[in-house]
Amino acid sequence: LNKSRSSPDALAVVNQLRDLAADPMNRRAIIQDQGCLPGLILFLDHPNPQVVYSALLAIRYLSECSANRERLKGELGMMLSLQNVVQK
């Protein structure tokens, strides 16, 4: 896979996650899914700013559920990746 091919795929995946997270009914399930949070964290380091932006929105939606906040903060790499985004 070359980069131009993988970037739209990443954008499609992260946009789908963002849209799911926008619905409050989905937020607990997303947090409990084994792959979603680690995937969102990886998207924070993506070279495409649109991918990063969608990942940030998804995380923001997830954090609107107060029960999810500790899990988000404790997820491996989350705080470091967020700091990196801020520094960029």
PDB file of N, CA, C and O in Angstrom:
ATOM      1  N   LEU A   1       0.843  -1.211   0.000  1.00  0.00           N
ATOM      2  CA  LEU A   1       0.000   0.000   0.000  1.00  0.00           C
ATOM      3  C   LEU A   1       0.874   1.256   0.000  1.00  0.00           C
ATOM      4  O   LEU A   1       1.769   1.398   0.833  1.00  0.00           O
ATOM      5  N   ASN A   2       0.611   2.148  -0.926  1.00  0.00           N
ATOM      6  CA  ASN A   2       1.339   3.414  -0.861  1.00  0.00           C
ATOM      7  C   ASN A   2       0.559   4.406  -0.007  1.00  0.00           C
ATOM      8  O   ASN A   2      -0.595   4.160   0.344  1.00  0.00           O
ATOM      9  N   LYS A   3       1.193   5.525   0.324  1.00  0.00           N
ATOM     10  CA  LYS A   3       0.595   6.476   1.256  1.00  0.00           C
ATOM     11  C   LYS A   3      -0.710   7.078   0.726  1.00  0.00           C
ATOM     12  O   LYS A   3      -1.673   7.233   1.476  1.00  0.00           O
ATOM     13  N   SER A   4      -0.739   7.411  -0.550  1.00  0.00           N
ATOM     14  CA  SER A   4      -1.947   8.047  -1.092  1.00  0.00           C
ATOM     15  C   SER A   4      -3.145   7.101  -1.005  1.00  0.00           C
ATOM     16  O   SER A   4      -4.292   7.541  -0.928  1.00  0.00           O
ATOM     17  N   ARG A   5      -2.861   5.796  -1.020  1.00  0.00           N
ATOM     18  CA  ARG A   5      -3.930   4.807  -0.911  1.00  0.00           C
ATOM     19  C   ARG A   5      -4.386   4.654   0.538  1.00  0.00           C
ATOM     20  O   ARG A   5      -5.580   4.504   0.796  1.00  0.00           O
ATOM     21  N   SER A   6      -3.444   4.691   1.486  1.00  0.00           N
ATOM     22  CA  SER A   6      -3.808   4.419   2.880  1.00  0.00           C
ATOM     23  C   SER A   6      -4.465   5.628   3.543  1.00  0.00           C
ATOM     24  O   SER A   6      -5.241   5.463   4.484  1.00  0.00           O
ATOM     25  N   SER A   7      -4.173   6.817   3.077  1.00  0.00           N
ATOM     26  CA  SER A   7      -4.721   8.007   3.725  1.00  0.00           C
ATOM     27  C   SER A   7      -6.249   8.099   3.622  1.00  0.00           C
ATOM     28  O   SER A   7      -6.905   8.328   4.638  1.00  0.00           O
ATOM     29  N   PRO A   8      -6.830   7.931   2.441  1.00  0.00           N
ATOM     30  CA  PRO A   8      -8.298   7.976   2.373  1.00  0.00           C
ATOM     31  C   PRO A   8      -8.942   6.864   3.199  1.00  0.00           C
ATOM     32  O   PRO A   8     -10.007   7.064   3.782  1.00  0.00           O
ATOM     33  N   ASP A   9      -8.303   5.696   3.252  1.00  0.00           N
ATOM     34  CA  ASP A   9      -8.833   4.601   4.061  1.00  0.00           C
ATOM     35  C   ASP A   9      -8.860   4.995   5.533  1.00  0.00           C
ATOM     36  O   ASP A   9      -9.852   4.764   6.224  1.00  0.00           O
ATOM     37  N   ALA A  10      -7.773   5.587   6.009  1.00  0.00           N
ATOM     38  CA  ALA A  10      -7.699   6.023   7.402  1.00  0.00           C
ATOM     39  C   ALA A  10      -8.776   7.068   7.671  1.00  0.00           C
ATOM     40  O   ALA A  10      -9.430   7.040   8.713  1.00  0.00           O
ATOM     41  N   LEU A  11      -8.956   7.983   6.733  1.00  0.00           N
ATOM     42  CA  LEU A  11      -9.963   9.031   6.902  1.00  0.00           C
ATOM     43  C   LEU A  11     -11.365   8.429   6.961  1.00  0.00           C
ATOM     44  O   LEU A  11     -12.187   8.844   7.777  1.00  0.00           O
ATOM     45  N   ALA A  12     -11.635   7.453   6.101  1.00  0.00           N
ATOM     46  CA  ALA A  12     -12.948   6.809   6.101  1.00  0.00           C
ATOM     47  C   ALA A  12     -13.204   6.099   7.434  1.00  0.00           C
ATOM     48  O   ALA A  12     -14.299   6.188   7.989  1.00  0.00           O
ATOM     49  N   VAL A  13     -12.200   5.403   7.936  1.00  0.00           N
ATOM     50  CA  VAL A  13     -12.355   4.661   9.193  1.00  0.00           C
ATOM     51  C   VAL A  13     -12.572   5.621  10.365  1.00  0.00           C
ATOM     52  O   VAL A  13     -13.478   5.431  11.176  1.00  0.00           O
ATOM     53  N   VAL A  14     -11.732   6.648  10.441  1.00  0.00           N
ATOM     54  CA  VAL A  14     -11.828   7.575  11.573  1.00  0.00           C
ATOM     55  C   VAL A  14     -13.119   8.395  11.495  1.00  0.00           C
ATOM     56  O   VAL A  14     -13.704   8.725  12.527  1.00  0.00           O
ATOM     57  N   ASN A  15     -13.565   8.723  10.286  1.00  0.00           N
ATOM     58  CA  ASN A  15     -14.832   9.449  10.153  1.00  0.00           C
ATOM     59  C   ASN A  15     -16.009   8.587  10.606  1.00  0.00           C
ATOM     60  O   ASN A  15     -16.961   9.084  11.209  1.00  0.00           O
ATOM     61  N   GLN A  16     -15.930   7.295  10.309  1.00  0.00           N
ATOM     62  CA  GLN A  16     -16.989   6.378  10.743  1.00  0.00           C
ATOM     63  C   GLN A  16     -17.027   6.294  12.278  1.00  0.00           C
ATOM     64  O   GLN A  16     -18.096   6.319  12.888  1.00  0.00           O
ATOM     65  N   LEU A  17     -15.847   6.195  12.879  1.00  0.00           N
ATOM     66  CA  LEU A  17     -15.765   6.164  14.341  1.00  0.00           C
ATOM     67  C   LEU A  17     -16.294   7.457  14.946  1.00  0.00           C
ATOM     68  O   LEU A  17     -17.022   7.441  15.939  1.00  0.00           O
ATOM     69  N   ARG A  18     -15.913   8.587  14.327  1.00  0.00           N
ATOM     70  CA  ARG A  18     -16.376   9.898  14.798  1.00  0.00           C
ATOM     71  C   ARG A  18     -17.910   9.971  14.742  1.00  0.00           C
ATOM     72  O   ARG A  18     -18.554  10.435  15.682  1.00  0.00           O
ATOM     73  N   ASP A  19     -18.473   9.509  13.632  1.00  0.00           N
ATOM     74  CA  ASP A  19     -19.930   9.554  13.481  1.00  0.00           C
ATOM     75  C   ASP A  19     -20.625   8.652  14.504  1.00  0.00           C
ATOM     76  O   ASP A  19     -21.682   9.002  15.028  1.00  0.00           O
ATOM     77  N   LEU A  20     -20.033   7.500  14.784  1.00  0.00           N
ATOM     78  CA  LEU A  20     -20.590   6.608  15.805  1.00  0.00           C
ATOM     79  C   LEU A  20     -20.500   7.258  17.187  1.00  0.00           C
ATOM     80  O   LEU A  20     -21.443   7.183  17.975  1.00  0.00           O
ATOM     81  N   ALA A  21     -19.370   7.892  17.476  1.00  0.00           N
ATOM     82  CA  ALA A  21     -19.160   8.524  18.780  1.00  0.00           C
ATOM     83  C   ALA A  21     -20.065   9.734  18.967  1.00  0.00           C
ATOM     84  O   ALA A  21     -20.352  10.127  20.098  1.00  0.00           O
ATOM     85  N   ALA A  22     -20.518  10.331  17.857  1.00  0.00           N
ATOM     86  CA  ALA A  22     -21.397  11.499  17.948  1.00  0.00           C
ATOM     87  C   ALA A  22     -22.739  11.135  18.571  1.00  0.00           C
ATOM     88  O   ALA A  22     -23.420  11.998  19.127  1.00  0.00           O
ATOM     89  N   ASP A  23     -23.122   9.872  18.483  1.00  0.00           N
ATOM     90  CA  ASP A  23     -24.378   9.402  19.061  1.00  0.00           C
ATOM     91  C   ASP A  23     -24.131   8.949  20.504  1.00  0.00           C
ATOM     92  O   ASP A  23     -23.417   7.972  20.731  1.00  0.00           O
ATOM     93  N   PRO A  24     -24.718   9.652  21.477  1.00  0.00           N
ATOM     94  CA  PRO A  24     -24.483   9.300  22.886  1.00  0.00           C
ATOM     95  C   PRO A  24     -24.793   7.842  23.217  1.00  0.00           C
ATOM     96  O   PRO A  24     -24.223   7.289  24.157  1.00  0.00           O
ATOM     97  N   MET A  25     -25.686   7.216  22.457  1.00  0.00           N
ATOM     98  CA  MET A  25     -26.041   5.817  22.718  1.00  0.00           C
ATOM     99  C   MET A  25     -24.885   4.852  22.412  1.00  0.00           C
ATOM    100  O   MET A  25     -24.869   3.726  22.909  1.00  0.00           O
ATOM    101  N   ASN A  26     -23.930   5.289  21.604  1.00  0.00           N
ATOM    102  CA  ASN A  26     -22.821   4.411  21.203  1.00  0.00           C
ATOM    103  C   ASN A  26     -21.572   4.564  22.063  1.00  0.00           C
ATOM    104  O   ASN A  26     -20.658   3.745  21.968  1.00  0.00           O
ATOM    105  N   ARG A  27     -21.518   5.586  22.890  1.00  0.00           N
ATOM    106  CA  ARG A  27     -20.242   5.953  23.524  1.00  0.00           C
ATOM    107  C   ARG A  27     -19.691   4.912  24.480  1.00  0.00           C
ATOM    108  O   ARG A  27     -18.485   4.666  24.495  1.00  0.00           O
ATOM    109  N   ARG A  28     -20.553   4.295  25.277  1.00  0.00           N
ATOM    110  CA  ARG A  28     -20.059   3.281  26.212  1.00  0.00           C
ATOM    111  C   ARG A  28     -19.522   2.065  25.446  1.00  0.00           C
ATOM    112  O   ARG A  28     -18.493   1.499  25.814  1.00  0.00           O
ATOM    113  N   ALA A  29     -20.223   1.671  24.384  1.00  0.00           N
ATOM    114  CA  ALA A  29     -19.800   0.498  23.608  1.00  0.00           C
ATOM    115  C   ALA A  29     -18.457   0.742  22.930  1.00  0.00           C
ATOM    116  O   ALA A  29     -17.619  -0.157  22.875  1.00  0.00           O
ATOM    117  N   ILE A  30     -18.248   1.942  22.418  1.00  0.00           N
ATOM    118  CA  ILE A  30     -16.978   2.269  21.760  1.00  0.00           C
ATOM    119  C   ILE A  30     -15.832   2.175  22.762  1.00  0.00           C
ATOM    120  O   ILE A  30     -14.778   1.614  22.463  1.00  0.00           O
ATOM    121  N   ILE A  31     -16.047   2.728  23.949  1.00  0.00           N
ATOM    122  CA  ILE A  31     -15.017   2.696  24.995  1.00  0.00           C
ATOM    123  C   ILE A  31     -14.691   1.257  25.382  1.00  0.00           C
ATOM    124  O   ILE A  31     -13.533   0.933  25.646  1.00  0.00           O
ATOM    125  N   GLN A  32     -15.705   0.392  25.418  1.00  0.00           N
ATOM    126  CA  GLN A  32     -15.494  -0.991  25.854  1.00  0.00           C
ATOM    127  C   GLN A  32     -14.901  -1.877  24.760  1.00  0.00           C
ATOM    128  O   GLN A  32     -14.392  -2.960  25.048  1.00  0.00           O
ATOM    129  N   ASP A  33     -14.963  -1.425  23.506  1.00  0.00           N
ATOM    130  CA  ASP A  33     -14.401  -2.208  22.404  1.00  0.00           C
ATOM    131  C   ASP A  33     -12.880  -2.235  22.509  1.00  0.00           C
ATOM    132  O   ASP A  33     -12.247  -1.208  22.754  1.00  0.00           O
ATOM    133  N   GLN A  34     -12.305  -3.412  22.321  1.00  0.00           N
ATOM    134  CA  GLN A  34     -10.852  -3.571  22.491  1.00  0.00           C
ATOM    135  C   GLN A  34     -10.024  -2.732  21.525  1.00  0.00           C
ATOM    136  O   GLN A  34      -8.946  -2.258  21.885  1.00  0.00           O
ATOM    137  N   GLY A  35     -10.515  -2.543  20.303  1.00  0.00           N
ATOM    138  CA  GLY A  35      -9.692  -1.903  19.287  1.00  0.00           C
ATOM    139  C   GLY A  35      -9.913  -0.420  19.065  1.00  0.00           C
ATOM    140  O   GLY A  35      -9.070   0.247  18.466  1.00  0.00           O
ATOM    141  N   CYS A  36     -11.026   0.103  19.534  1.00  0.00           N
ATOM    142  CA  CYS A  36     -11.387   1.481  19.174  1.00  0.00           C
ATOM    143  C   CYS A  36     -10.452   2.535  19.753  1.00  0.00           C
ATOM    144  O   CYS A  36      -9.928   3.374  19.020  1.00  0.00           O
ATOM    145  N   LEU A  37     -10.241   2.494  21.067  1.00  0.00           N
ATOM    146  CA  LEU A  37      -9.389   3.528  21.670  1.00  0.00           C
ATOM    147  C   LEU A  37      -7.953   3.472  21.171  1.00  0.00           C
ATOM    148  O   LEU A  37      -7.401   4.505  20.794  1.00  0.00           O
ATOM    149  N   PRO A  38      -7.329   2.292  21.158  1.00  0.00           N
ATOM    150  CA  PRO A  38      -5.959   2.257  20.617  1.00  0.00           C
ATOM    151  C   PRO A  38      -5.902   2.773  19.179  1.00  0.00           C
ATOM    152  O   PRO A  38      -4.943   3.439  18.791  1.00  0.00           O
ATOM    153  N   GLY A  39      -6.936   2.462  18.392  1.00  0.00           N
ATOM    154  CA  GLY A  39      -6.989   2.951  17.012  1.00  0.00           C
ATOM    155  C   GLY A  39      -7.097   4.458  16.949  1.00  0.00           C
ATOM    156  O   GLY A  39      -6.412   5.099  16.152  1.00  0.00           O
ATOM    157  N   LEU A  40      -7.949   5.033  17.781  1.00  0.00           N
ATOM    158  CA  LEU A  40      -8.088   6.489  17.804  1.00  0.00           C
ATOM    159  C   LEU A  40      -6.776   7.151  18.200  1.00  0.00           C
ATOM    160  O   LEU A  40      -6.400   8.183  17.645  1.00  0.00           O
ATOM    161  N   ILE A  41      -6.084   6.554  19.158  1.00  0.00           N
ATOM    162  CA  ILE A  41      -4.798   7.115  19.595  1.00  0.00           C
ATOM    163  C   ILE A  41      -3.791   7.088  18.443  1.00  0.00           C
ATOM    164  O   ILE A  41      -3.043   8.045  18.246  1.00  0.00           O
ATOM    165  N   LEU A  42      -3.774   5.995  17.690  1.00  0.00           N
ATOM    166  CA  LEU A  42      -2.872   5.930  16.526  1.00  0.00           C
ATOM    167  C   LEU A  42      -3.221   7.008  15.505  1.00  0.00           C
ATOM    168  O   LEU A  42      -2.330   7.595  14.891  1.00  0.00           O
ATOM    169  N   PHE A  43      -4.503   7.266  15.323  1.00  0.00           N
ATOM    170  CA  PHE A  43      -4.922   8.291  14.357  1.00  0.00           C
ATOM    171  C   PHE A  43      -4.473   9.686  14.770  1.00  0.00           C
ATOM    172  O   PHE A  43      -4.353  10.563  13.913  1.00  0.00           O
ATOM    173  N   LEU A  44      -4.220   9.921  16.065  1.00  0.00           N
ATOM    174  CA  LEU A  44      -3.747  11.235  16.514  1.00  0.00           C
ATOM    175  C   LEU A  44      -2.364  11.556  15.962  1.00  0.00           C
ATOM    176  O   LEU A  44      -1.993  12.726  15.863  1.00  0.00           O
ATOM    177  N   ASP A  45      -1.599  10.528  15.601  1.00  0.00           N
ATOM    178  CA  ASP A  45      -0.248  10.726  15.060  1.00  0.00           C
ATOM    179  C   ASP A  45      -0.221  10.644  13.538  1.00  0.00           C
ATOM    180  O   ASP A  45       0.855  10.615  12.942  1.00  0.00           O
ATOM    181  N   HIS A  46      -1.381  10.608  12.908  1.00  0.00           N
ATOM    182  CA  HIS A  46      -1.466  10.459  11.455  1.00  0.00           C
ATOM    183  C   HIS A  46      -0.970  11.722  10.753  1.00  0.00           C
ATOM    184  O   HIS A  46      -1.201  12.827  11.244  1.00  0.00           O
ATOM    185  N   PRO A  47      -0.285  11.575   9.596  1.00  0.00           N
ATOM    186  CA  PRO A  47       0.216  12.762   8.870  1.00  0.00           C
ATOM    187  C   PRO A  47      -0.888  13.638   8.266  1.00  0.00           C
ATOM    188  O   PRO A  47      -0.669  14.826   8.027  1.00  0.00           O
ATOM    189  N   ASN A  48      -2.063  13.066   8.020  1.00  0.00           N
ATOM    190  CA  ASN A  48      -3.161  13.829   7.425  1.00  0.00           C
ATOM    191  C   ASN A  48      -3.913  14.586   8.530  1.00  0.00           C
ATOM    192  O   ASN A  48      -4.503  13.961   9.411  1.00  0.00           O
ATOM    193  N   PRO A  49      -3.897  15.936   8.491  1.00  0.00           N
ATOM    194  CA  PRO A  49      -4.569  16.721   9.538  1.00  0.00           C
ATOM    195  C   PRO A  49      -6.067  16.440   9.654  1.00  0.00           C
ATOM    196  O   PRO A  49      -6.637  16.578  10.737  1.00  0.00           O
ATOM    197  N   GLN A  50      -6.711  16.049   8.552  1.00  0.00           N
ATOM    198  CA  GLN A  50      -8.141  15.724   8.604  1.00  0.00           C
ATOM    199  C   GLN A  50      -8.393  14.484   9.456  1.00  0.00           C
ATOM    200  O   GLN A  50      -9.386  14.406  10.180  1.00  0.00           O
ATOM    201  N   VAL A  51      -7.482  13.518   9.359  1.00  0.00           N
ATOM    202  CA  VAL A  51      -7.592  12.291  10.153  1.00  0.00           C
ATOM    203  C   VAL A  51      -7.445  12.637  11.638  1.00  0.00           C
ATOM    204  O   VAL A  51      -8.216  12.172  12.477  1.00  0.00           O
ATOM    205  N   VAL A  52      -6.435  13.467  11.945  1.00  0.00           N
ATOM    206  CA  VAL A  52      -6.197  13.877  13.335  1.00  0.00           C
ATOM    207  C   VAL A  52      -7.413  14.619  13.886  1.00  0.00           C
ATOM    208  O   VAL A  52      -7.841  14.383  15.016  1.00  0.00           O
ATOM    209  N   TYR A  53      -7.960  15.520  13.067  1.00  0.00           N
ATOM    210  CA  TYR A  53      -9.117  16.311  13.504  1.00  0.00           C
ATOM    211  C   TYR A  53     -10.330  15.418  13.804  1.00  0.00           C
ATOM    212  O   TYR A  53     -11.012  15.602  14.811  1.00  0.00           O
ATOM    213  N   SER A  54     -10.584  14.460  12.925  1.00  0.00           N
ATOM    214  CA  SER A  54     -11.710  13.542  13.154  1.00  0.00           C
ATOM    215  C   SER A  54     -11.484  12.696  14.403  1.00  0.00           C
ATOM    216  O   SER A  54     -12.421  12.436  15.157  1.00  0.00           O
ATOM    217  N   ALA A  55     -10.241  12.266  14.622  1.00  0.00           N
ATOM    218  CA  ALA A  55      -9.922  11.484  15.822  1.00  0.00           C
ATOM    219  C   ALA A  55     -10.146  12.324  17.078  1.00  0.00           C
ATOM    220  O   ALA A  55     -10.681  11.834  18.073  1.00  0.00           O
ATOM    221  N   LEU A  56      -9.734  13.585  17.026  1.00  0.00           N
ATOM    222  CA  LEU A  56      -9.941  14.474  18.174  1.00  0.00           C
ATOM    223  C   LEU A  56     -11.429  14.676  18.458  1.00  0.00           C
ATOM    224  O   LEU A  56     -11.855  14.680  19.613  1.00  0.00           O
ATOM    225  N   LEU A  57     -12.205  14.842  17.400  1.00  0.00           N
ATOM    226  CA  LEU A  57     -13.653  14.991  17.580  1.00  0.00           C
ATOM    227  C   LEU A  57     -14.262  13.741  18.212  1.00  0.00           C
ATOM    228  O   LEU A  57     -15.093  13.833  19.115  1.00  0.00           O
ATOM    229  N   ALA A  58     -13.843  12.580  17.730  1.00  0.00           N
ATOM    230  CA  ALA A  58     -14.357  11.320  18.280  1.00  0.00           C
ATOM    231  C   ALA A  58     -14.028  11.224  19.771  1.00  0.00           C
ATOM    232  O   ALA A  58     -14.875  10.841  20.578  1.00  0.00           O
ATOM    233  N   ILE A  59     -12.801  11.573  20.122  1.00  0.00           N
ATOM    234  CA  ILE A  59     -12.380  11.520  21.527  1.00  0.00           C
ATOM    235  C   ILE A  59     -13.176  12.527  22.354  1.00  0.00           C
ATOM    236  O   ILE A  59     -13.563  12.244  23.487  1.00  0.00           O
ATOM    237  N   ARG A  60     -13.415  13.692  21.783  1.00  0.00           N
ATOM    238  CA  ARG A  60     -14.220  14.695  22.493  1.00  0.00           C
ATOM    239  C   ARG A  60     -15.629  14.174  22.745  1.00  0.00           C
ATOM    240  O   ARG A  60     -16.164  14.323  23.843  1.00  0.00           O
ATOM    241  N   TYR A  61     -16.227  13.563  21.726  1.00  0.00           N
ATOM    242  CA  TYR A  61     -17.565  12.994  21.905  1.00  0.00           C
ATOM    243  C   TYR A  61     -17.555  11.932  23.007  1.00  0.00           C
ATOM    244  O   TYR A  61     -18.437  11.904  23.865  1.00  0.00           O
ATOM    245  N   LEU A  62     -16.546  11.065  22.968  1.00  0.00           N
ATOM    246  CA  LEU A  62     -16.459   9.998  23.969  1.00  0.00           C
ATOM    247  C   LEU A  62     -16.313  10.576  25.371  1.00  0.00           C
ATOM    248  O   LEU A  62     -16.852  10.027  26.332  1.00  0.00           O
ATOM    249  N   SER A  63     -15.585  11.681  25.489  1.00  0.00           N
ATOM    250  CA  SER A  63     -15.341  12.269  26.810  1.00  0.00           C
ATOM    251  C   SER A  63     -16.567  13.012  27.347  1.00  0.00           C
ATOM    252  O   SER A  63     -16.607  13.368  28.525  1.00  0.00           O
ATOM    253  N   GLU A  64     -17.558  13.244  26.498  1.00  0.00           N
ATOM    254  CA  GLU A  64     -18.784  13.888  26.973  1.00  0.00           C
ATOM    255  C   GLU A  64     -19.555  12.977  27.918  1.00  0.00           C
ATOM    256  O   GLU A  64     -20.373  13.452  28.706  1.00  0.00           O
ATOM    257  N   CYS A  65     -19.305  11.683  27.847  1.00  0.00           N
ATOM    258  CA  CYS A  65     -19.866  10.726  28.799  1.00  0.00           C
ATOM    259  C   CYS A  65     -18.900  10.650  29.986  1.00  0.00           C
ATOM    260  O   CYS A  65     -17.800  10.113  29.861  1.00  0.00           O
ATOM    261  N   SER A  66     -19.317  11.188  31.136  1.00  0.00           N
ATOM    262  CA  SER A  66     -18.398  11.299  32.274  1.00  0.00           C
ATOM    263  C   SER A  66     -17.829   9.943  32.703  1.00  0.00           C
ATOM    264  O   SER A  66     -16.709   9.868  33.208  1.00  0.00           O
ATOM    265  N   ALA A  67     -18.599   8.883  32.501  1.00  0.00           N
ATOM    266  CA  ALA A  67     -18.129   7.542  32.875  1.00  0.00           C
ATOM    267  C   ALA A  67     -16.925   7.102  32.033  1.00  0.00           C
ATOM    268  O   ALA A  67     -16.189   6.201  32.436  1.00  0.00           O
ATOM    269  N   ASN A  68     -16.719   7.725  30.878  1.00  0.00           N
ATOM    270  CA  ASN A  68     -15.622   7.337  29.981  1.00  0.00           C
ATOM    271  C   ASN A  68     -14.311   8.064  30.282  1.00  0.00           C
ATOM    272  O   ASN A  68     -13.259   7.637  29.804  1.00  0.00           O
ATOM    273  N   ARG A  69     -14.342   9.130  31.048  1.00  0.00           N
ATOM    274  CA  ARG A  69     -13.172  10.007  31.158  1.00  0.00           C
ATOM    275  C   ARG A  69     -11.955   9.337  31.768  1.00  0.00           C
ATOM    276  O   ARG A  69     -10.843   9.494  31.265  1.00  0.00           O
ATOM    277  N   GLU A  70     -12.155   8.585  32.855  1.00  0.00           N
ATOM    278  CA  GLU A  70     -11.009   7.914  33.490  1.00  0.00           C
ATOM    279  C   GLU A  70     -10.378   6.909  32.531  1.00  0.00           C
ATOM    280  O   GLU A  70      -9.155   6.798  32.440  1.00  0.00           O
ATOM    281  N   ARG A  71     -11.226   6.186  31.825  1.00  0.00           N
ATOM    282  CA  ARG A  71     -10.740   5.186  30.867  1.00  0.00           C
ATOM    283  C   ARG A  71      -9.937   5.865  29.756  1.00  0.00           C
ATOM    284  O   ARG A  71      -8.891   5.367  29.341  1.00  0.00           O
ATOM    285  N   LEU A  72     -10.437   7.004  29.283  1.00  0.00           N
ATOM    286  CA  LEU A  72      -9.728   7.742  28.237  1.00  0.00           C
ATOM    287  C   LEU A  72      -8.372   8.211  28.748  1.00  0.00           C
ATOM    288  O   LEU A  72      -7.357   8.049  28.071  1.00  0.00           O
ATOM    289  N   LYS A  73      -8.360   8.788  29.938  1.00  0.00           N
ATOM    290  CA  LYS A  73      -7.105   9.304  30.493  1.00  0.00           C
ATOM    291  C   LYS A  73      -6.098   8.191  30.734  1.00  0.00           C
ATOM    292  O   LYS A  73      -4.894   8.381  30.565  1.00  0.00           O
ATOM    293  N   GLY A  74      -6.605   7.021  31.132  1.00  0.00           N
ATOM    294  CA  GLY A  74      -5.723   5.915  31.471  1.00  0.00           C
ATOM    295  C   GLY A  74      -5.251   5.088  30.287  1.00  0.00           C
ATOM    296  O   GLY A  74      -4.362   4.248  30.427  1.00  0.00           O
ATOM    297  N   GLU A  75      -5.842   5.320  29.123  1.00  0.00           N
ATOM    298  CA  GLU A  75      -5.494   4.513  27.942  1.00  0.00           C
ATOM    299  C   GLU A  75      -4.048   4.790  27.524  1.00  0.00           C
ATOM    300  O   GLU A  75      -3.629   5.943  27.416  1.00  0.00           O
ATOM    301  N   LEU A  76      -3.300   3.718  27.292  1.00  0.00           N
ATOM    302  CA  LEU A  76      -1.887   3.821  26.957  1.00  0.00           C
ATOM    303  C   LEU A  76      -1.663   4.747  25.763  1.00  0.00           C
ATOM    304  O   LEU A  76      -2.224   4.526  24.690  1.00  0.00           O
ATOM    305  N   GLY A  77      -0.850   5.775  25.947  1.00  0.00           N
ATOM    306  CA  GLY A  77      -0.484   6.672  24.857  1.00  0.00           C
ATOM    307  C   GLY A  77      -1.416   7.846  24.641  1.00  0.00           C
ATOM    308  O   GLY A  77      -1.088   8.756  23.880  1.00  0.00           O
ATOM    309  N   MET A  78      -2.574   7.850  25.293  1.00  0.00           N
ATOM    310  CA  MET A  78      -3.562   8.906  25.050  1.00  0.00           C
ATOM    311  C   MET A  78      -3.029  10.293  25.389  1.00  0.00           C
ATOM    312  O   MET A  78      -3.055  11.189  24.545  1.00  0.00           O
ATOM    313  N   MET A  79      -2.546  10.478  26.615  1.00  0.00           N
ATOM    314  CA  MET A  79      -2.124  11.804  27.046  1.00  0.00           C
ATOM    315  C   MET A  79      -0.904  12.277  26.244  1.00  0.00           C
ATOM    316  O   MET A  79      -0.819  13.447  25.869  1.00  0.00           O
ATOM    317  N   LEU A  80       0.029  11.369  25.987  1.00  0.00           N
ATOM    318  CA  LEU A  80       1.210  11.720  25.207  1.00  0.00           C
ATOM    319  C   LEU A  80       0.834  12.133  23.782  1.00  0.00           C
ATOM    320  O   LEU A  80       1.349  13.123  23.262  1.00  0.00           O
ATOM    321  N   SER A  81      -0.053  11.380  23.162  1.00  0.00           N
ATOM    322  CA  SER A  81      -0.483  11.718  21.802  1.00  0.00           C
ATOM    323  C   SER A  81      -1.214  13.053  21.760  1.00  0.00           C
ATOM    324  O   SER A  81      -1.033  13.834  20.826  1.00  0.00           O
ATOM    325  N   LEU A  82      -2.039  13.314  22.770  1.00  0.00           N
ATOM    326  CA  LEU A  82      -2.740  14.602  22.830  1.00  0.00           C
ATOM    327  C   LEU A  82      -1.749  15.749  22.994  1.00  0.00           C
ATOM    328  O   LEU A  82      -1.908  16.803  22.378  1.00  0.00           O
ATOM    329  N   GLN A  83      -0.721  15.546  23.827  1.00  0.00           N
ATOM    330  CA  GLN A  83       0.319  16.579  23.981  1.00  0.00           C
ATOM    331  C   GLN A  83       1.035  16.829  22.654  1.00  0.00           C
ATOM    332  O   GLN A  83       1.325  17.974  22.306  1.00  0.00           O
ATOM    333  N   ASN A  84       1.318  15.759  21.918  1.00  0.00           N
ATOM    334  CA  ASN A  84       1.977  15.900  20.619  1.00  0.00           C
ATOM    335  C   ASN A  84       1.127  16.706  19.658  1.00  0.00           C
ATOM    336  O   ASN A  84       1.646  17.548  18.925  1.00  0.00           O
ATOM    337  N   VAL A  85      -0.191  16.454  19.652  1.00  0.00           N
ATOM    338  CA  VAL A  85      -1.098  17.206  18.782  1.00  0.00           C
ATOM    339  C   VAL A  85      -1.056  18.684  19.143  1.00  0.00           C
ATOM    340  O   VAL A  85      -0.998  19.541  18.261  1.00  0.00           O
ATOM    341  N   VAL A  86      -1.085  18.984  20.433  1.00  0.00           N
ATOM    342  CA  VAL A  86      -1.057  20.374  20.894  1.00  0.00           C
ATOM    343  C   VAL A  86       0.240  21.052  20.437  1.00  0.00           C
ATOM    344  O   VAL A  86       0.225  22.208  20.014  1.00  0.00           O
ATOM    345  N   GLN A  87       1.347  20.337  20.524  1.00  0.00           N
ATOM    346  CA  GLN A  87       2.642  20.908  20.155  1.00  0.00           C
ATOM    347  C   GLN A  87       2.748  21.151  18.644  1.00  0.00           C
ATOM    348  O   GLN A  87       3.461  22.052  18.203  1.00  0.00           O
ATOM    349  N   LYS A  88       2.033  20.339  17.858  1.00  0.00           N
ATOM    350  CA  LYS A  88       2.049  20.533  16.400  1.00  0.00           C
ATOM    351  C   LYS A  88       1.288  21.789  16.051  1.00  0.00           C
ATOM    352  O   LYS A  88       1.179  22.138  14.875  1.00  0.00           O
TER     353      LYS A  88
END
